[in-house]
Amino acid sequence: MTSTRNFEAYASWHESSDSQMKYMFYKTKDGSPSVSMGNEYSRTELMHSTDGAFSETLYLYEPIVEFVANQCSNYTFLSVGLGLGYVEMMIVGYFLKQGIFDKDRFRIFSYEKDGSLKSFFYSFFLGDKVPNLFYDTYTEIINMYAKHYVIAVHELKEAMKKALLQNNILLLSDFNLSTSVPEKVQGVFFDAFSAGTSPELWSSEALDHVFNQCDTPCALATYASRSDLKKALHRHGFELLKKQGYGGKKHSTFAQRY
Ligand SMILES: C[S@@+](CC[C@H](N)C(=O)[O-])C[C@H]1O[C@@H](n2cnc3c(N)ncnc32)[C@H](O)[C@@H]1O
């Protein structure tokens, strides 16, 4: 994730005059869309790297899906920060491509504190009305995954709809210290905003709480590489693999526990 300074939004959308929530839409360098959120007083960083939201997601998080598909008998994921749903669409695309899209075998517990992001994502795949900018954004993302995994767009969309209806993907509210994920997870996408924007998710206590949700084996990835994150992973018996960051960042994190 990168600061949005010097990076111009091409459009914005207001939630309503009551909530003042404003979503600003950006095109990242690989052509894929990203968003920042906020009001007239403060705005979050962009959700993804300016170098490429789509490429960043594949680089950082696809190895988690591979790990789970290859090493685990259950496919249970924790996604902290649904955002635009890049991670969720990637998992379903990957499973379809590998021929392992099996309704009994995978579950994604996807946490998002912004209610509109959850409801637009759900509505888009269910065929209900969503604001045009969100409709276009999800459409672009799903098209990119269909191309990447060489599957038909309608097949991927239908699989997403099924996964949401059958509770393979569960859209849940904010992740906090009292959150208990209903099942132990084998793959974690820790893709919350940075410690500057969401400090509550990066404290040692919060990190311990995330790692307590993990099964063995388990793999976890995040764009960040903070020393307290590494210490917490070691405390929980994870091995850290060296991984460069995306888009000019020095390091990112991929950790695994067997
Ligand atoms: C970097 S974006 C996630 C991008 C996303 N993974 C994707 O694939 O598009 C971070 C998201 O985390 C959400 N968020 C922030 N704090 C949260 C919390 N405590 N629990 C759940 N979601 C949170 C934000 O609203 C934002 O949508």
The ligand as a MOL file (V3000), in Angstrom:
LIG
                    3D

  0  0  0     0  0            999 V3000
M  V30 BEGIN CTAB
M  V30 COUNTS 27 29 0 0 0
M  V30 BEGIN ATOM
M  V30 1 C -5.7410 -2.7240 2.2490 0
M  V30 2 S -7.4580 -2.7800 2.2450 0 CHG=1
M  V30 3 C -7.7790 -4.4600 1.8220 0
M  V30 4 C -7.6600 -4.7810 0.3700 0
M  V30 5 C -8.2770 -6.0990 0.0610 0
M  V30 6 N -7.6190 -7.2100 0.6750 0
M  V30 7 C -8.4870 -6.3710 -1.3980 0
M  V30 8 O -8.2390 -7.4960 -1.8000 0
M  V30 9 O -8.9420 -5.4680 -2.1260 0 CHG=-1
M  V30 10 C -7.8080 -2.7670 3.9670 0
M  V30 11 C -9.2570 -2.9880 4.3140 0
M  V30 12 O -9.3260 -3.3010 5.6940 0
M  V30 13 C -10.5180 -2.7590 6.2130 0
M  V30 14 N -10.3660 -2.7120 7.6670 0
M  V30 15 C -9.7370 -1.7900 8.4260 0
M  V30 16 N -9.7920 -2.1270 9.7380 0
M  V30 17 C -10.4490 -3.3120 9.7970 0
M  V30 18 C -10.8440 -4.1870 10.8440 0
M  V30 19 N -10.5540 -3.9100 12.1170 0
M  V30 20 N -11.5170 -5.3000 10.5420 0
M  V30 21 C -11.8320 -5.5920 9.2420 0
M  V30 22 N -11.4910 -4.7860 8.2110 0
M  V30 23 C -10.8210 -3.6730 8.4790 0
M  V30 24 C -10.6250 -1.4300 5.5100 0
M  V30 25 O -11.9410 -0.9240 5.5570 0
M  V30 26 C -10.1570 -1.7710 4.1160 0
M  V30 27 O -11.2200 -2.1160 3.2990 0
M  V30 END ATOM
M  V30 BEGIN BOND
M  V30 1 1 1 2
M  V30 2 1 2 3
M  V30 3 1 2 10
M  V30 4 1 3 4
M  V30 5 1 4 5
M  V30 6 1 5 6
M  V30 7 1 5 7
M  V30 8 2 7 8
M  V30 9 1 7 9
M  V30 10 1 10 11
M  V30 11 1 11 12
M  V30 12 1 11 26
M  V30 13 1 12 13
M  V30 14 1 13 14
M  V30 15 1 13 24
M  V30 16 1 14 15
M  V30 17 1 14 23
M  V30 18 2 15 16
M  V30 19 1 16 17
M  V30 20 1 17 18
M  V30 21 2 17 23
M  V30 22 1 18 19
M  V30 23 2 18 20
M  V30 24 1 20 21
M  V30 25 2 21 22
M  V30 26 1 22 23
M  V30 27 1 24 25
M  V30 28 1 24 26
M  V30 29 1 26 27
M  V30 END BOND
M  V30 END CTAB
M  END
